[in-house]
Structure formats: C-alpha cells, structure tokens
Amino acid sequence: MRIDPTTIVSINDTRPRPGTPGRPDGSPSSVVSLGEAAAAAQVHGDVDPSITTRIARIREELAAGTYVVDLEKLSERILDDDLAREGR
C-alpha cells in the first residue's frame, strides 16, 4: 500500500474513491480474497491446522462484525514493509 501525498482526504470520508475497489452496497469495508496459491493450498490440505483454525475464527468474527484490527501492529508492519523495500 502506498500513500498518495498529493491527495488529502478526511479519514471520516466514506465516499468511494475512483479506482478503489469497494463493496457493491457502497459500505467502506474492504473486500479480501485469497490468492490462487492460498486457495490451492486450502483445497489440497497443505495448510497447518493451527492456521486453518485461526482463519475460521477470523471469518466468524468478520461475519459477526466483531473483528477488530490492531492498529499498532498494522502500522508497525506497514513501516517494516516500507523499510524493507528501501533496503534498510
């Protein structure tokens, strides 16, 4: 994910932005889908049972609307990823 420094948008702005995939009902929630490799691993049973259990729990929380994103961990990983891309 990259932040466009030329665009300033309020964090409370829930309007869909051009070129941003969204849900058909227009809600600001993100849509997440598995990649081909993950889907193939799931079909063939190559996924560790602990990971499968964790994914099932997260799916239940998403369906119930109780899933909470750890913003500290998310921001830390974004920064780590950015530093890794710069070669630091």
Backbone as ProteinMPNN parsed JSONL, in Angstrom:
{"seq_chain_A": "MRIDPTTIVSINDTRPRPGTPGRPDGSPSSVVSLGEAAAAAQVHGDVDPSITTRIARIREELAAGTYVVDLEKLSERILDDDLAREGR", "coords_chain_A": {"N_chain_A": [[0.837, -1.164, 0.0], [0.536, 2.183, -0.804], [0.807, 5.608, 0.08], [-0.691, 8.38, -1.274], [0.805, 11.367, -1.583], [-0.208, 13.633, -2.741], [-2.887, 13.836, -2.483], [-5.4, 14.811, -0.315], [-7.534, 13.604, 2.043], [-10.232, 13.461, 4.229], [-10.183, 11.402, 7.116], [-12.585, 10.537, 7.924], [-14.133, 10.452, 5.72], [-16.271, 8.621, 3.842], [-16.937, 8.269, 1.251], [-16.845, 6.523, -1.86], [-13.812, 6.22, -3.669], [-12.452, 7.038, -6.88], [-11.256, 4.289, -8.757], [-10.849, 2.686, -6.58], [-11.415, -0.414, -5.219], [-14.5, -1.572, -3.967], [-17.245, -2.498, -1.82], [-20.278, -3.837, -3.155], [-22.569, -2.707, -1.989], [-21.747, -0.233, -1.264], [-20.615, 0.266, 1.209], [-17.904, 1.224, 3.435], [-16.192, -0.878, 4.002], [-13.468, -3.162, 3.513], [-12.746, -5.528, 0.913], [-11.628, -8.772, 0.974], [-9.806, -11.3, -0.602], [-8.675, -14.651, -1.224], [-5.503, -15.479, -2.644], [-4.45, -17.274, -5.614], [-2.563, -19.292, -4.933], [-3.001, -19.642, -2.183], [-5.656, -20.482, -2.173], [-5.401, -22.891, -3.586], [-3.743, -24.339, -1.842], [-5.464, -24.605, 0.293], [-7.439, -26.255, -0.766], [-6.002, -28.611, -1.236], [-5.253, -29.336, 1.284], [-2.84, -28.475, 2.405], [-2.373, -26.689, 4.404], [-1.377, -25.632, 7.611], [-2.99, -26.941, 10.502], [-3.363, -25.203, 12.716], [-3.325, -22.704, 11.55], [-5.534, -22.882, 9.876], [-7.556, -23.053, 11.8], [-7.306, -20.546, 13.015], [-7.95, -18.874, 10.851], [-10.608, -19.634, 10.455], [-11.73, -18.7, 12.832], [-11.335, -15.949, 12.531], [-12.918, -15.5, 10.262], [-15.449, -16.021, 11.359], [-15.598, -13.914, 13.219], [-15.514, -11.729, 11.456], [-17.914, -12.145, 10.069], [-19.704, -11.783, 12.155], [-19.24, -9.196, 12.728], [-17.466, -8.4, 14.668], [-14.746, -8.325, 14.484], [-11.656, -6.864, 15.218], [-9.206, -4.601, 14.216], [-5.805, -4.513, 14.99], [-4.385, -1.641, 15.315], [-1.862, -0.661, 16.018], [-0.139, -2.826, 15.494], [-0.636, -3.103, 12.764], [0.289, -0.615, 11.727], [2.963, -0.834, 12.428], [3.789, -2.998, 10.861], [3.359, -1.942, 8.308], [5.276, 0.094, 8.264], [7.611, -1.478, 8.607], [7.513, -2.943, 6.223], [7.82, -0.895, 4.349], [10.403, -0.001, 5.005], [11.828, -2.315, 4.389], [11.491, -2.408, 1.637], [13.013, -0.26, 0.897], [15.459, -1.216, 1.461], [16.6, -1.192, 3.982]], "CA_chain_A": [[0.0, 0.0, 0.0], [1.268, 3.436, -0.871], [0.021, 6.789, 0.384], [-0.514, 9.409, -2.287], [0.99, 12.632, -0.864], [-0.846, 14.746, -3.447], [-4.319, 13.804, -2.219], [-5.75, 14.935, 1.094], [-8.905, 13.178, 2.249], [-10.566, 13.297, 5.636], [-10.268, 9.986, 7.481], [-14.001, 10.245, 8.141], [-14.763, 10.463, 4.416], [-16.592, 7.245, 3.457], [-17.318, 8.215, -0.153], [-15.933, 5.708, -2.665], [-12.87, 6.984, -4.477], [-12.245, 6.42, -8.195], [-10.181, 3.311, -8.837], [-10.747, 1.93, -5.34], [-12.443, -1.455, -5.178], [-15.344, -1.483, -2.778], [-18.352, -3.436, -1.748], [-21.393, -3.426, -4.014], [-23.548, -1.904, -1.266], [-21.178, 1.081, -1.028], [-20.06, 0.432, 2.546], [-16.466, 1.478, 3.349], [-15.413, -2.049, 4.375], [-12.612, -3.731, 2.48], [-13.047, -6.875, 0.456], [-10.396, -9.549, 0.965], [-9.969, -12.608, -1.231], [-7.457, -15.453, -1.233], [-4.799, -15.606, -3.9], [-4.541, -18.61, -6.213], [-1.742, -20.247, -4.179], [-3.672, -19.918, -0.91], [-6.851, -21.269, -2.46], [-4.953, -24.237, -3.953], [-3.259, -24.996, -0.623], [-6.628, -24.922, 1.107], [-8.111, -27.388, -1.41], [-5.173, -29.799, -1.109], [-4.991, -29.619, 2.689], [-1.446, -28.179, 2.713], [-2.323, -25.613, 5.381], [-1.233, -26.063, 9.002], [-4.281, -26.893, 11.196], [-3.49, -24.03, 13.585], [-3.652, -21.576, 10.679], [-6.918, -23.093, 9.456], [-8.394, -22.705, 12.952], [-7.252, -19.088, 13.168], [-8.709, -18.285, 9.746], [-12.025, -19.885, 10.721], [-12.134, -17.784, 13.905], [-11.402, -14.6, 11.957], [-14.109, -15.455, 9.403], [-16.614, -15.913, 12.24], [-15.612, -12.555, 13.758], [-15.899, -10.838, 10.36], [-19.346, -12.34, 9.812], [-20.445, -11.227, 13.288], [-18.938, -7.772, 12.839], [-16.724, -8.16, 15.912], [-13.301, -8.349, 14.232], [-11.016, -5.58, 15.496], [-7.856, -4.506, 13.674], [-4.808, -3.958, 15.906], [-3.79, -0.566, 14.525], [-0.434, -0.572, 16.336], [0.538, -3.884, 14.739], [-0.773, -2.775, 11.353], [1.202, 0.476, 11.388], [4.33, -1.359, 12.554], [4.072, -3.822, 9.679], [3.45, -1.057, 7.146], [6.593, 0.729, 8.327], [8.615, -2.514, 8.348], [7.462, -3.245, 4.794], [8.394, 0.234, 3.637], [11.839, -0.035, 5.224], [12.372, -3.457, 3.644], [11.511, -2.036, 0.211], [14.132, 0.67, 0.722], [16.699, -1.945, 1.69], [17.158, -0.894, 5.307]], "C_chain_A": [[0.885, 1.231, 0.0], [0.315, 4.581, -0.563], [0.346, 7.846, -0.652], [-0.39, 10.761, -1.583], [0.31, 13.823, -1.533], [-2.34, 14.829, -3.173], [-4.561, 13.885, -0.723], [-7.231, 14.614, 1.228], [-9.113, 13.002, 3.739], [-10.665, 11.808, 5.958], [-11.704, 9.582, 7.767], [-14.779, 10.198, 6.841], [-15.01, 9.034, 3.968], [-17.035, 7.137, 2.004], [-16.347, 7.327, -0.922], [-15.055, 6.604, -3.526], [-12.674, 6.283, -5.812], [-11.066, 5.453, -8.168], [-10.008, 2.483, -7.582], [-11.821, 0.861, -5.328], [-13.237, -1.337, -3.893], [-16.427, -2.526, -2.814], [-19.495, -2.927, -2.609], [-22.397, -2.527, -3.301], [-23.012, -0.523, -0.899], [-20.609, 1.292, 0.363], [-18.543, 0.577, 2.457], [-15.592, 0.272, 3.69], [-14.602, -2.573, 3.205], [-13.075, -5.131, 2.118], [-11.724, -7.609, 0.33], [-10.685, -10.883, 0.312], [-8.622, -13.317, -1.231], [-6.825, -15.438, -2.609], [-4.899, -17.035, -4.402], [-3.768, -19.642, -5.407], [-2.42, -20.624, -2.865], [-4.909, -20.782, -1.124], [-6.472, -22.712, -2.811], [-4.475, -25.007, -2.726], [-4.424, -25.419, 0.252], [-7.353, -26.15, 0.553], [-7.34, -28.678, -1.167], [-4.827, -30.139, 0.337], [-3.558, -29.359, 3.105], [-1.285, -27.112, 3.791], [-2.264, -26.205, 6.788], [-2.582, -25.938, 9.721], [-4.444, -25.671, 12.112], [-3.851, -22.788, 12.776], [-5.106, -21.675, 10.219], [-7.881, -22.701, 10.564], [-8.45, -21.196, 13.136], [-8.067, -18.389, 12.079], [-10.205, -18.467, 9.967], [-12.544, -18.928, 11.789], [-12.284, -16.359, 13.366], [-12.627, -14.467, 11.049], [-15.378, -15.301, 10.229], [-16.731, -14.494, 12.795], [-16.011, -11.543, 12.679], [-17.392, -10.921, 10.086], [-20.199, -11.713, 10.913], [-20.224, -9.722, 13.45], [-18.165, -7.412, 14.09], [-15.215, -8.155, 15.717], [-12.719, -6.956, 14.43], [-9.584, -5.622, 14.974], [-6.953, -3.884, 14.725], [-4.028, -2.904, 15.123], [-2.306, -0.387, 14.799], [0.355, -1.588, 15.515], [0.493, -3.588, 13.239], [0.216, -1.687, 10.951], [2.654, 0.021, 11.461], [4.715, -2.176, 11.323], [4.167, -2.993, 8.404], [4.822, -0.397, 7.109], [7.711, -0.273, 8.039], [8.681, -2.847, 6.858], [8.109, -2.129, 3.986], [9.913, 0.268, 3.787], [12.501, -1.168, 4.452], [12.464, -3.142, 2.146], [12.65, -1.074, -0.085], [15.471, 0.014, 0.961], [17.371, -1.641, 3.018], [17.069, -2.056, 6.226]], "O_chain_A": [[1.873, 1.298, 0.732], [-0.863, 4.52, -0.914], [1.511, 8.17, -0.883], [-1.376, 11.258, -1.038], [0.257, 14.908, -0.955], [-2.993, 15.788, -3.586], [-3.989, 13.113, 0.046], [-8.077, 15.262, 0.613], [-8.257, 12.451, 4.43], [-11.181, 11.035, 5.15], [-12.003, 8.391, 7.843], [-15.98, 9.928, 6.857], [-14.053, 8.296, 3.733], [-17.457, 6.071, 1.556], [-15.144, 7.37, -0.665], [-15.51, 7.623, -4.046], [-12.725, 5.055, -5.874], [-10.008, 5.764, -7.621], [-9.103, 1.651, -7.52], [-13.008, 1.174, -5.415], [-12.677, -1.029, -2.841], [-16.505, -3.336, -3.738], [-19.662, -1.718, -2.773], [-23.017, -1.673, -3.936], [-23.726, 0.277, -0.294], [-20.158, 2.394, 0.675], [-17.944, 0.099, 1.493], [-14.366, 0.385, 3.67], [-15.004, -2.443, 2.049], [-13.711, -5.822, 2.915], [-10.804, -7.133, -0.336], [-11.684, -11.531, 0.625], [-7.568, -12.68, -1.236], [-7.523, -15.391, -3.622], [-5.382, -17.913, -3.687], [-4.254, -20.755, -5.209], [-2.416, -21.792, -2.475], [-5.175, -21.701, -0.349], [-7.145, -23.65, -2.384], [-4.768, -26.194, -2.584], [-4.378, -26.475, 0.883], [-7.826, -26.99, 1.319], [-7.941, -29.723, -0.918], [-4.165, -31.147, 0.583], [-3.088, -29.961, 4.071], [-0.166, -26.676, 4.062], [-2.991, -27.143, 7.117], [-3.258, -24.921, 9.563], [-5.555, -25.162, 12.262], [-4.59, -21.924, 13.249], [-5.821, -20.674, 10.178], [-8.912, -22.083, 10.299], [-9.517, -20.635, 13.383], [-8.786, -17.429, 12.354], [-10.987, -17.555, 9.698], [-13.653, -18.406, 11.678], [-13.236, -15.654, 13.7], [-13.299, -13.436, 11.063], [-16.279, -14.548, 9.858], [-17.824, -13.931, 12.84], [-16.759, -10.606, 12.955], [-18.056, -9.902, 9.895], [-21.277, -11.181, 10.648], [-20.93, -9.06, 14.21], [-18.193, -6.265, 14.535], [-14.473, -7.996, 16.687], [-13.227, -5.982, 13.876], [-8.84, -6.563, 15.253], [-7.288, -2.845, 15.295], [-3.12, -3.234, 14.36], [-1.56, 0.002, 13.901], [1.381, -1.26, 14.919], [1.477, -3.801, 12.532], [0.907, -1.822, 9.941], [3.481, 0.44, 10.651], [5.828, -2.057, 10.81], [4.964, -3.303, 7.518], [5.459, -0.332, 6.057], [8.653, 0.041, 7.312], [9.765, -3.013, 6.299], [8.859, -2.39, 3.046], [10.63, 0.532, 2.822], [13.601, -1.006, 3.923], [13.407, -3.562, 1.475], [13.193, -1.071, -1.19], [16.512, 0.614, 0.697], [18.582, -1.815, 3.159], [17.495, -1.967, 7.378]]}, "name": "protein", "num_of_chains": 1, "seq": "MRIDPTTIVSINDTRPRPGTPGRPDGSPSSVVSLGEAAAAAQVHGDVDPSITTRIARIREELAAGTYVVDLEKLSERILDDDLAREGR"}
